[in-house]
């Protein structure tokens, strides 16, 4: 006898009301979830993944959300419940008890004015008839279950006092503490380091196996779900375009969109000159072994990297130290070394990868190189000039030759300036003698080089662009000063894998066109391996291993590097 599904979604359609119109978001989707199964829903931002997840718990405001068709059925204790027809009070008994959810961003999901322990205990007391003390004891048990260090102390810690990985463990404890039958995990590892991501995935899988929980795992990254899911649903523009077992999807994906999602993540040891994008598959441009999609072997990459080191270094860093003093009113101040005796060279036209977990000192180092923070000791020689010896005026003049692309393009752009104004301002400040006509020509050229249409995009504000388009604007702004050094600080980590591929291709194209040297910072060693000629691995403020990228990746000597490679 065939197993009955635990959850069944039948012909669900949903739209958002905009004035008198209803904009369709989910279009006649149907799927099932069985007991003990791990079902992955994958797709890019805007594909409808999160809307589907929120619909299962009726967490969307109604209106503007309007369910125009379909049903969501939950089979629980031999009873079938139609979730779309339940009252708010009945839904409250299901949320957190029968169906629970781990949200994408733990910092915004946790209440900043309550301790972590209080928030989990509240969830326990809401669904279990226990006292405050019993709830606290159960919370402590769950903190230990999710392997939180110093569990007793973290009961009384506030969200801002713990790391991103620890916050995600608190969210898992909160979601699992009432033994739900279904756990929905919405991008639970997107913002985490590779090694932290791996431990969180292993933890979730072990808890799922231990408690027999069914899981819906939502992600834009097929590489993440490959290891943990039983079945995969692929969503595109609010529709399910492909569904199958994990093995069948990866061995024989039929829809071009699925094929694009699989291919647009850099493949370790396989180096196409250009990363395929979803649009390459959707528009029939991808043919492996032809045109831009010819593979390069590791020996050629190593030889090219060595050739770049024959030139004079563009940037020399020697014994650089950046320290912070932790001052307290009633305690002795401590000196913290964020960057500890770091030395390296960067050559013209070279991409130097800097990889390590959050808190290792990558961003602090990048800001020290641009003199955005002040090193305690050491040397920074850029184009044969010591940056630490320059006065403010000379440094300001030198700065236009060194530019930074930030991690979050939305916060890096002024919301009150159009894309054209943001870049035009840079040209006006650094090239005041250029005529207005020439400036507009330079502006249009920057837009075209970064894949934007000046006629359409110059007059738009940041909120009117997608994440990938905003990052293109930030890159165009950085290139406006014609820099010799570009620092990319986690500049693709917040993007969908398909958009990430577009930005990585763009950076490679611009590097060939402009010839700048680039320091490419990321916690994702797979991306760094594809992009960089040489690599530096950073841990606790120190460079623990460095060398030509392929040589390091194939013969890593440091245990920490091998651990990072294990997360690829």
Secondary structure, DSSP 8 states (H G I E B T S, - for coil): -----SEEEEEEEEEEEETTEEEEEEEEEEEEE-TT-EEEEE--TTSSHHHHHHHHTT-S-TTTEEEEEEEEEEEETTEEEEGGG--HHHHHHHBTTTEEEE-S-HHHHS-TTSBHHHHHHHHHHHHS---HHHHHHHHHHHHHHTT-TTHHHHTT-BGGGS-HHHHHHHHHHHHHTT--SEEEEESTTTTS-HHHHHHHHHHHHHHHHHHT-EEEEEES-HHHHTTT-SEEEEEETTEEEEEEEHHHHHHS--SHHHHHHHHTS-BTTBEESS---HHHHHTT---TTSGGG-EE-HHHHHHHHHHHTTS-EEEEEEEEEEEEEE--SSS--EEEEEEEEEEEEEETT-EEEEE--TTSSHHHHHHHHTTSS--SEEEEEETTEEGGG--HHHHHHHHTTEEEE-S-HHHHS-TTSBHHHHHHHHHHHH-TTS-HHHHHHHHHHHHHHTT--HHHHTT-BGGGS-HHHHHHHHHHHHHTT--SEEEEESTTTTS-HHHHHHHHHHHHHHHHHH--EEEEEES-HHHHHHH-SEEEEEETTEEEEEEEHHHHHHS--SHHHHHHHHT-
